[in-house]
Amino acid sequence: MLTKRDLLRSTVAIAAGAAIARPSLLMAQSYPGIIEAKGIAETGFIYGLPIVMNYGTMYEFAVDQNSGQFKAPFNQIKNLSHVATYKDTAVITPNSDTPYSILWVDLRAEPMVVSVPAVDPKRYYAVQLIDGNTFNYGYIGSRATGSEAGDYMVVGPEWKGATPAGVKKVFQSTTQFSFVLFRTQLFDPGDIGNVIKVQAGYKAQPLSAFLKQPAPPASPAVNFPKIDKELVKTNFFEYLDFCLQFAPALESEKDIRAKLARIGVGPGKTFSFRDLPLEHKAEILIGMRQGERKVDEAVAKGGVSLNGWQVNSFFGNAEFYNGDWLKRAAGAKAGIYGNDAVEAVYPLTRVDDDGKPLDGSKHNYTLTFPAGKLPPVNAFWSVTMYDGKTQLLIENPINRYLINSPMLPTMKKNADGSLTLYIQHKSPGADKESNWLPAPNGPIYTVMRLYWPKTEAPSILPVGNGTWQPPGINAA
């Protein structure tokens, strides 16, 4: 079973004493030299990391029923009547604010129609459309389309049909398999019944069923390759090779696709790592390691540093990236499936306001919002705690993984009206526990989420240059 923390660890793994494999057909066909192959592996890893990460999630959620993370087969919605906890390990940096509804769609045979019910305008919800390239190619929900009921059509990259009557909008994926991620705001634990009622109104059906017409012929069955942490280390490009057959090249991808084809990766190619001579295996893996290092640096340095928080805009559609594969990979590494900045902004940090690493085994910390200076949002905000090593939620004695704005009525404000959060491994005491955000007994990774950020001042927008800044975390 793949977890993304394993995928993102060092990818260099050649067993000692490995025998030199037989040269493949590729080696006889102008295969690039060792230095060129290393460069292609580096850029190819950066380009392919989000694609392979997405495949790993799709495999666990929609293909392997024994994965432990399986949600539902393709084209069926799975409503989760709980928020993410430490037991949810398939996706790094999971959102624990909003119960998810999960839908993976297979668009090869025909489009899918996604329907949403009328939702109380006071309850934020969003339907994020993410393709296999991890491009956010559309939104349905409170900000994007309003709170009214509606039917929306999701089509594959080669769809050219007409828009049926009754369909409000058509969204076109750049890949044949796509992820539709529903978020429904939960006000408090007692509100879950109301969330479930909203989720019951989410529907997905093939276009033929929506039109009450006969279904087209089914698409051929796909032999999805098993993926796990060990296979990813050496078979990364084989997974990428598999995924690209379902993703016609965009104009911005033609250069990197041509480079990958030089090492046998892409539609009509068959990359075989085990068939490479040992010295080529070594260079491929070194290139991957160098690519991974660049991704890590891009995460650490991306955006603007504000009081120790990195505030950036890593997520968007194909036009947003425009061939900047490092930005896309950094977004996936920081927290795959993040929203566009207009939908949500994610200040994140591993350091205090003095730039020192956050560590729950060494310090207690405080985060104080001055009076009248809570995060400016149209929906809600949160501060979520993660294990600094795994970027997963942590088990803790009060089962609290975040503090968010719906919790404000139960929290204690200071005499001057400011709000202090206590970030530490052990309880700060009964009188402060309402404001306690439990931390791991070790490295800390913290993410702030501002859903539907305000555009008028004070605002965190434009990202990195807004009139509102997150306050720094202070060592107690």
C-alpha positions in Angstrom: 0.0 0.0 0.0 1.4 3.3 -1.0 1.5 6.3 1.3 2.8 9.5 -0.1 5.4 9.9 2.6 7.1 6.8 1.3 6.9 8.0 -2.3 8.5 11.3 -1.3 11.5 9.8 0.5 14.8 9.3 -1.2 14.3 7.5 -4.5 17.8 6.2 -4.8 17.6 2.4 -4.3 19.9 0.0 -6.2 20.5 -3.3 -4.4 24.1 -3.9 -3.7 25.6 -6.5 -6.1 22.8 -6.1 -8.7 23.7 -7.8 -11.9 24.1 -5.9 -15.1 20.8 -6.5 -17.0 20.7 -7.3 -20.6 20.6 -4.3 -22.9 17.1 -3.6 -24.0 15.9 -2.8 -27.5 16.1 0.9 -26.5 19.8 0.7 -25.9 20.3 -0.3 -29.5 18.1 2.6 -30.7 20.0 5.8 -30.1 19.4 5.7 -26.3 20.9 8.9 -24.8 24.2 8.8 -23.2 24.6 8.6 -19.5 24.9 12.3 -18.8 21.9 13.2 -21.0 19.8 10.4 -19.5 20.5 11.8 -16.0 19.3 15.2 -17.1 16.2 13.8 -18.6 15.6 11.8 -15.4 15.9 14.9 -13.4 13.5 17.0 -15.4 11.2 14.0 -16.0 11.0 13.3 -12.3 10.0 16.9 -11.6 7.4 16.8 -14.4 6.1 13.3 -13.4 6.0 13.5 -9.6 2.5 14.9 -9.4 1.2 12.5 -12.1 2.6 9.5 -10.3 1.4 10.7 -6.9 -2.0 11.2 -8.3 -1.9 7.7 -9.8 -1.0 6.2 -6.4 -4.0 7.9 -4.8 -6.3 6.8 -7.6 -5.1 3.2 -7.3 -5.7 3.2 -3.6 -9.1 5.0 -3.8 -10.7 3.5 -6.9 -8.8 0.4 -8.1 -7.4 -1.8 -5.3 -10.3 -2.8 -3.1 -7.9 -4.3 -0.6 -5.7 -1.1 -0.2 -7.2 -0.1 3.1 -8.0 3.3 1.6 -10.4 2.1 -1.1 -13.4 4.5 -1.5 -15.5 3.4 -4.5 -15.2 2.2 -8.1 -14.9 4.6 -10.9 -18.0 6.8 -11.6 -19.4 6.2 -8.1 -19.5 8.8 -5.3 -18.3 7.8 -1.9 -19.5 10.2 0.9 -17.3 10.2 4.0 -19.3 11.1 7.1 -16.2 12.0 9.0 -13.3 14.4 8.7 -9.7 13.1 8.2 -7.9 11.7 11.2 -4.4 10.2 11.8 -5.8 7.0 10.3 -6.0 8.6 6.9 -2.7 8.1 5.2 -3.2 8.0 1.5 -2.8 11.7 0.9 -0.2 13.9 2.7 -1.3 17.0 4.5 -5.0 16.0 4.5 -7.8 18.6 5.1 -9.6 17.8 8.4 -12.0 20.7 8.1 -14.6 19.4 5.7 -16.0 15.9 5.2 -15.0 14.7 1.7 -17.1 13.1 -1.0 -14.8 11.2 -3.4 -15.5 10.6 -7.1 -13.0 9.2 -9.6 -14.3 9.4 -13.1 -13.5 7.3 -16.2 -14.2 9.6 -19.2 -13.1 7.3 -22.0 -16.5 6.0 -23.1 -18.6 9.1 -22.4 -18.9 12.2 -20.2 -20.2 12.2 -16.6 -22.8 14.5 -15.3 -22.2 15.8 -11.7 -25.3 17.2 -10.0 -25.4 19.2 -6.8 -28.3 20.1 -4.6 -29.3 23.6 -3.3 -27.1 24.3 -0.3 -27.7 26.8 2.5 -25.7 29.9 1.6 -24.3 29.9 5.1 -22.7 26.5 4.5 -19.6 26.6 2.3 -19.1 23.8 -0.1 -16.8 23.3 -3.1 -16.4 20.7 -5.8 -12.9 20.7 -7.2 -12.2 19.1 -10.5 -8.6 17.8 -10.8 -7.3 15.8 -13.7 -4.4 13.3 -13.9 -2.0 16.1 -14.5 -3.1 17.6 -11.1 -4.5 20.6 -13.0 -7.5 22.2 -11.3 -9.7 22.5 -14.4 -12.9 23.8 -12.8 -15.0 24.5 -9.7 -18.6 24.1 -8.7 -19.7 25.5 -5.3 -20.4 28.5 -3.1 -17.8 30.7 -4.6 -17.7 29.5 -8.2 -21.4 28.8 -9.0 -23.4 29.8 -6.0 -25.6 27.8 -3.7 -28.3 26.8 -6.2 -28.9 23.2 -7.5 -27.4 22.4 -10.9 -26.2 19.8 -13.3 -22.7 20.0 -14.7 -20.9 17.9 -17.3 -17.3 16.6 -17.0 -15.8 15.6 -20.4 -12.6 14.0 -21.5 -9.7 15.6 -23.4 -11.0 14.7 -26.8 -14.8 15.4 -26.3 -16.3 17.6 -28.9 -20.0 16.9 -28.5 -22.8 19.4 -27.9 -23.9 20.7 -24.5 -27.2 19.0 -23.5 -30.2 21.1 -22.4 -30.2 21.5 -18.6 -26.5 21.3 -18.2 -25.2 24.6 -16.7 -21.6 24.3 -17.6 -19.1 21.9 -19.3 -15.7 21.2 -17.7 -13.0 19.5 -19.8 -10.3 17.4 -18.2 -6.9 17.1 -19.9 -6.8 13.4 -19.0 -9.2 10.5 -19.4 -9.3 9.7 -15.7 -10.1 12.5 -13.3 -10.7 13.3 -9.7 -13.8 15.1 -8.5 -13.4 16.2 -4.9 -16.3 17.5 -2.9 -15.8 19.5 0.4 -18.8 20.2 2.6 -18.3 22.5 5.6 -18.9 21.0 9.0 -19.7 23.6 11.7 -19.2 21.3 14.7 -19.4 17.6 15.5 -23.2 17.8 16.1 -23.6 19.2 12.6 -22.6 16.0 10.8 -26.2 14.9 10.2 -26.8 18.1 8.2 -23.6 17.5 6.2 -24.8 14.0 5.4 -28.1 15.4 4.1 -26.1 17.7 1.7 -23.9 14.8 0.6 -27.0 12.8 -0.2 -27.8 15.3 -2.9 -24.5 14.9 -4.7 -25.1 12.7 -7.8 -22.9 11.4 -10.7 -24.2 9.6 -13.7 -23.0 8.9 -17.3 -24.3 11.3 -19.9 -26.4 8.6 -21.5 -28.2 7.9 -18.2 -28.8 11.7 -17.8 -30.3 11.8 -21.3 -32.1 8.5 -20.8 -30.5 7.1 -23.8 -28.7 3.8 -24.5 -25.1 3.7 -23.2 -22.2 3.6 -25.7 -19.9 0.6 -25.8 -17.8 0.2 -22.7 -14.2 1.1 -22.8 -11.6 -1.7 -22.8 -10.6 -2.9 -19.3 -7.4 -1.4 -18.0 -4.7 -3.5 -16.3 -3.7 -0.9 -13.7 -0.2 -1.7 -12.4 0.1 -2.3 -8.7 1.9 0.6 -6.9 3.7 0.5 -3.6 6.5 2.3 -1.9 9.2 -0.2 -3.0 8.1 -0.3 -6.7 8.0 3.5 -6.9 11.7 3.7 -6.0 12.8 1.9 -9.2 9.7 1.9 -11.4 8.8 5.6 -11.2 9.1 6.1 -14.9 7.2 2.9 -15.7 4.2 4.4 -13.8 4.7 7.7 -15.6 4.8 5.8 -18.9 1.5 4.1 -18.0 -0.2 7.3 -17.0 0.8 9.3 -20.1 -1.2 7.0 -22.4 -4.4 8.6 -20.9 -3.1 12.1 -21.2 -2.8 13.7 -24.7 0.1 16.1 -24.7 -0.7 19.8 -24.4 1.3 22.4 -26.2 3.2 23.2 -23.0 4.2 19.6 -22.6 5.6 18.8 -26.0 9.2 19.6 -25.0 9.3 17.5 -21.9 7.4 14.7 -23.6 9.9 14.6 -26.4 12.7 14.3 -23.8 11.0 11.5 -22.0 10.5 9.7 -25.3 14.3 9.6 -25.6 14.4 7.2 -22.6 11.3 5.3 -23.7 8.6 7.0 -21.7 5.3 8.0 -23.2 2.4 6.8 -25.4 3.6 4.0 -27.6 6.8 3.5 -25.6 7.7 1.0 -23.0 10.2 2.1 -20.4 11.8 -0.9 -18.6 14.1 0.1 -15.8 15.2 -3.5 -15.2 16.5 -3.8 -18.7 18.9 -0.8 -18.4 22.6 -1.5 -17.8 23.7 -0.8 -14.3 25.5 2.5 -15.1 22.3 3.8 -16.7 20.2 2.7 -13.8 22.6 4.6 -11.5 22.4 7.8 -13.6 18.6 7.6 -13.8 18.3 7.3 -10.1 20.8 10.1 -9.4 18.8 12.3 -11.8 15.7 11.5 -9.9 17.4 12.3 -6.6 18.5 15.7 -8.0 15.0 16.4 -9.2 13.6 15.5 -5.8 16.1 17.9 -4.1 15.0 20.7 -6.4 11.3 20.0 -5.5 12.1 20.1 -1.8 13.9 23.4 -2.3 11.0 24.8 -4.2 8.6 23.9 -1.4 10.9 25.5 1.2 11.5 28.7 -0.8 8.2 29.0 -2.7 6.2 32.1 -2.4 6.8 34.8 0.1 8.0 34.4 3.7 5.7 36.2 6.2 6.5 35.9 9.9 7.9 32.5 9.3 5.0 31.3 7.1 5.5 30.5 3.5 2.6 31.9 1.6 2.4 30.8 -2.0 0.1 30.0 -4.9 1.1 26.5 -6.1 -2.2 25.3 -7.6 -4.2 26.1 -10.7 -5.1 24.9 -14.2 -2.8 24.2 -17.2 -2.6 27.9 -18.1 -1.6 28.8 -14.6 1.5 26.5 -14.7 2.3 27.2 -18.4 5.0 24.5 -18.3 6.4 25.4 -14.9 6.7 21.8 -13.8 8.7 22.6 -10.7 5.9 24.8 -9.3 3.4 21.9 -10.0 5.7 19.4 -8.3 6.2 21.7 -5.3 2.5 22.0 -4.9 2.0 18.3 -4.9 4.8 17.9 -2.4 3.5 20.6 -0.1 0.0 19.1 -0.2 -1.4 17.5 -3.3 -4.9 18.6 -4.5 -4.6 22.1 -3.1 -7.0 24.7 -4.3 -6.6 27.7 -6.5 -5.8 30.8 -4.5 -9.2 32.3 -5.1 -10.7 29.2 -3.5 -8.2 28.8 -0.6 -4.8 30.0 0.4 -2.5 27.8 2.5 0.2 29.5 4.6 2.5 26.8 5.8 5.5 26.6 8.2 8.0 24.4 9.8 9.7 27.3 11.7 8.9 29.8 14.4 9.0 33.6 13.9 12.7 33.5 14.5 13.3 31.0 11.8 14.1 28.1 14.1 12.6 24.7 13.4 9.4 23.9 15.2 9.8 20.9 17.5 7.3 19.8 20.1 9.8 17.7 22.0 11.9 20.9 22.7 9.4 23.8 23.0 5.9 24.9 23.7 4.6 27.5 21.3 1.9 30.1 21.0 0.1 31.6 18.0 -1.7 34.9 18.8 -4.2 36.7 16.5 -4.5 40.3 17.5 -8.0 41.7 18.2 -9.9 42.2 15.0 -7.2 40.5 12.9 -8.4 37.0 12.5 -7.9 35.5 9.0 -10.1 37.5 6.5 -12.4 34.9 4.7 -15.8 34.7 3.2 -16.1 31.0 4.3 -13.9 29.9 7.2 -10.2 29.5 8.3 -8.3 26.8 10.2 -4.8 26.0 11.6 -4.0 22.3 11.3 -1.2 20.3 12.9 0.9 17.6 11.2 3.8 15.4 12.0 6.8 17.2 10.6 8.3 13.9 9.3 5.3 12.4 7.5 3.0 15.4 6.9 0.1 13.3 8.3 -2.3 14.1 11.2 -1.1 13.0 14.6 -2.9 10.9 17.2 -3.5 12.9 20.3 -5.5 12.5 23.6 -8.3 15.0 22.7 -8.7 13.9 19.0 -8.1 17.5 17.9 -6.2 17.9 14.7 -7.0 21.6 14.0 -8.5 24.8 15.4 -10.9 26.6 13.0 -13.2 29.5 13.0 -16.4 27.5 13.7 -14.8 26.7 17.1 -14.4 30.3 18.1 -17.5 30.3 20.4 -15.9 27.6 22.6 -12.5 29.3 22.8 -11.2 31.8 25.3 -10.1 35.2 24.2 -7.5 37.3 26.0 -8.5 40.5 27.9 -7.5 42.7 25.0 -9.7 40.6 22.6 -6.8 38.8 21.0 -6.9 35.0 20.5 -4.0 32.7 21.5 -3.6 29.2 20.4 -1.3 26.9 22.5 0.7 24.6 20.2 2.4 22.0 22.3 2.8 18.2 22.9 1.2 18.1 26.4 -1.9 19.9 27.6 -1.4 23.5 28.6 -3.8 22.9 31.5 -7.5 22.7 31.9 -8.0 26.4 31.8 -6.3 26.7 28.4 -7.3 23.4 26.8 -10.1 24.9 24.8 -7.3 26.7 22.8 -4.9 23.8 22.7 -3.7 22.5 19.3 -1.8 19.2 20.2 1.6 18.9 18.6 3.8 15.9 17.9 6.6 15.0 20.2 9.1 16.0 17.5 9.2 18.0 14.3 6.1 20.1 13.5 4.5 21.0 10.2 1.6 23.5 10.4 -0.8 24.6 7.7 -3.2 27.5 7.8 -6.2 27.3 5.5 -8.2 30.4 4.4 -11.3 29.2 2.5 -12.7 31.7 0.0 -10.4 34.5 1.1 -11.7 38.0 0.9 -10.5 40.1 -1.9 -11.1 43.5 -0.3 -8.8 44.8 2.4 -7.8 43.3 4.7 -6.9 40.4 2.5 -4.2 37.8 2.0 -4.7 38.3 -1.8 -2.8 38.8 -3.9 -0.8 36.0 -2.5 2.3 37.3 -0.7 1.3 40.9 -1.2 -2.0 41.3 0.6 -2.8 43.7 3.4 -3.2 40.8 6.0 -0.4 38.6 7.2 -0.5 35.5 9.4 1.1 36.2 12.8 4.3 34.3 13.6 4.5 31.3 16.0 6.4 32.1 19.1 8.4 29.7 21.4 7.1 29.9 24.9 
